[in-house]
Amino acid sequence: ADIYEKLNEPKSYRKNILGSINYLKQESKILKEFNETRKLAQNYENVAGLYLKFKDFKNGIKFYLNVVNIAKEYHYFDLLSYSYKQISSCYKELDEVDKSNNVIYDGIEFFSLLFQTFEEKNENLAISQISKVLKSLYQIIDDEEQFVAYSKKEAGAYINLAERLEKNKENYYKIARYYRGAALCYQEIHNNLIESASCLATRDLSFRSRFLDTYSLLHYYGHPACHLEG
C-alpha cells in the first residue's frame, strides 16, 4: 500500500488497504474461534489503523472500541491505553471534542479503579504500568498536577521493585532498569532533582559502574550528587 501511495495512485492504494483489511477480518474470525484474545485485539488494532490511512475515522473508532472491550477484560494495558488515545484522536478529527474528552475520562476512570486495586495489593509492577498509562491520559487533557502525581507514583513503584531484588550480579540488569525508569520519570516532569538523585542509591552495589546510564542521566542535569567518591 505504501508503494502505491508514493507512486500517487490513490485507487490502487485504497484497494490494497481494503484487501489487507478483509484479510485481517477473516483472520480475526479464526482467532476468535480459538480464543486467541491478545492476537485478536492486535488484529482489530491493525484494522483500525488501516482505516485511518484513508481517514475513515468512524470505522477506525469501531475497531479501536473492539480492542478496548477485549483489553479491558484481559488487562492488556498497552493495547488499552493506545486505543483510548486513538479513539480520542479520531473524535477530534471528526470535530467531536466532547466525545474525544469523554473517551479519555472513561480511560482515566477505568485505570484509576485498577490502580486502587493493585495499590491495596502492593503489586508494584502493575502499579508502575497503570501509573504510566494514567499519566499519559492526564497529559492529553493537560492536567499537569495529576500528570506529575502519577509520574511520581510510577517512579516509586520502580524504586520499590529495585529495592526488593537481592543485590547480586544476576539481578543487576533488572535493578538498573528499574532505577533508570524512576530517574526517567523525574526527568520527564523536570522536577525535584533531589528525588531523582535518590535513584543513585545503587552506589551501594559493588558493581556501581553498571548503572552508568542512570548516573549519566542525572549528571546531565548537573546535580551535585553525581560527583560520587570513588
N, C-alpha and C positions, 0 to 999 in steps of 0.2 A: 504493500500500500504506500509506503514512504517513497518508493521509486516513482510511482505514478504521480505522487504529489510534487516531487522535484521536477518531473517532466511536464508539469502543468496539464495533466489530463484528469480533470475532475470527475468525469463519468467513470473512468476506469478505477480511479482512486476510491470512489464511493462503492462501486461494485465489489472491489476487492475486500473492503472493510465489511460490507454486508455478508460476503462469503465467510469471512472469519467469524463474524457474529453467529451465523447459522451453525457453523461447525461447533463453536463453544456451547451453544444452546443444546445441541444434540448430545454433546459430551456430558453436559450438566445433568441430563436425564439419567444417564448411566451412573454418574457419581451419586445421584440422589438415591437410586435403587440400591447401591452398595453402601449407603450411609457414609460416604467419604466427605464428611462435613466441611473440613478445612479446605480441601481441594475444590469443593462445590462453591464455597464462599469466594475463593480466589478466582474461580471461573466467572462468577457473577461480577466481581470487581473488574475483571478484564473486559467483559461485555460492556459494562457501564463506561469504561474508559474509551472503548471503540466508538460508542455512540457519541461521546463528546468530541471525537475527532471531526465530525461534521455537524457539531453544535446541536445535536438532538438532546437537549438538556432534560426533557421530560422522561425519555426512556433511560437516560443516564441516572436520573433520580430513582426511577423504578427499580433498577438493578442494584444501585447502591443500597436501597432500602432492603432488598433481599439479603445483601451482605450483613446489614445491621441486625436483621432478625436472627440470622444464624450465629453471628458473632456474639450477640447478647447471651444467647442460650449456652454457648460453649466457651465463653470468656476468651475469645480471640481478640485481645485488647488492641493489637497493632492494626488489624483489619477494621475494627470498630471505630477507632479514632480517625483513621484515614477516611472512612466512608462518611462519618459525620461532617468532616471538613469539606469533602467533595460535594455532598448534598447542599450544604450551606452555600458553597460557591456557585452551584447550579442555580439555586434560587436567586442569588444576586444577579446572575446573568439574565434571568427572566424578570428582573426588576421587582421581585417579591421579597423585599427587605425584611418584613416581619417574619415570614416563613424561614428565611435564612437565619435570623437570630434565634427563632424558636427551636430550630434543629440543634443549635449549639447549646441552648439552655437545657434541652432534653438530654443531650450528651453529658452535660455537667451534673444534672440530677442523677442520672444513672451511675456515673462513675463516683459521685460523692457518696452514694449509698454503699457502693462496693468498697470504697476507701474505709468507711467506718467499720465495715465487717472485718476487713483484713487488719485494720489497726487494732481492733479488740483482740484478734488472734495473734497479734505481734508478728505477722508474716512480712518480713522486711522486703523480700524480693517482689512480692505482689504490691506492696506499698510503693516501692520505687517505680514500678511500671505504671501504676494508676496515677501517681503524682505527676509523672511525666506527661501523661495524657491530659490531666486536668489543667496543668499549667499552660499547655498549648491551646486548649479550648478557651481558657480565660484570656489568653493573649489575643485571640481572634476578636473578642468583644472589648478589647482594650481595658480590661480590669487589671491594672498594674499591681494593686495590693494583693489580690489572690494569686496572680502570676508569681510574685515574689514568695508568697507564703508556701505555695506548692513546690516551688523550686527548692526551698529550704527543706521541706519535708522529704523530697526526693533525695537531696544530699544527705540528710540524716539517716535515711534508710540505707544508703550505700555505705556510710560510715559504720553503722551497726553490723552490716553484713561483713565488712572487712574485719572488724574487731572480734567477731565471733569465730573467725577462722584461726586455726592453730598457726602460729608464726613459724613456718618451716619452708624449706626450699620448694616442696611440692605445691604449696599454696600461693607462692609469691605473685604469680601472674594474676590470679583472681584478686588478691588483696590490692595489687597495684591498680587493677582495672576499676575496682570499687572506689578507691581513694581518688583516682583520676576523675571518675564520674562525679564524685562530690565536688571536686575542685572546679570542674566544668560548669556545674550548676551555679556556683558562686560567680564564676567568670561571666556567665550569661546574664545575670542580673546586675553585674557591675557594682556589687555591694558587699560591704563588710569583709575586707581582706583579712582581718584577724581570724574570722571564722574559716576562711579559705585556708589560711596557714595551718590551721589545726589538722588539715588533711596530711600535713607533713609529719604526723606522728609516726610515720613509717621509718623515721630516723632511728627508732629503737630496734629495727630489724638489722641483723648483721649484714644483710645484702642491700643496704640502703641505696646503693648506686643503681639498683634495678628499677628504682622509681624515678628515673631521670625525667620522664615526661611530665609527671605531676609537679616535680620540682621546677622544671623549666617554665611551666605554665605560670606558676606564682612568681618566679623570677622575672618573667616578662613584665609583671606589674610593679616590679621594683620593691617588693615587700622585704623589710629587713630580716624577717625570719628565714629568708632564703640563704642568708650568709651563715651556713652551718659550720660548726667547728669540725675539724677532721676527726 
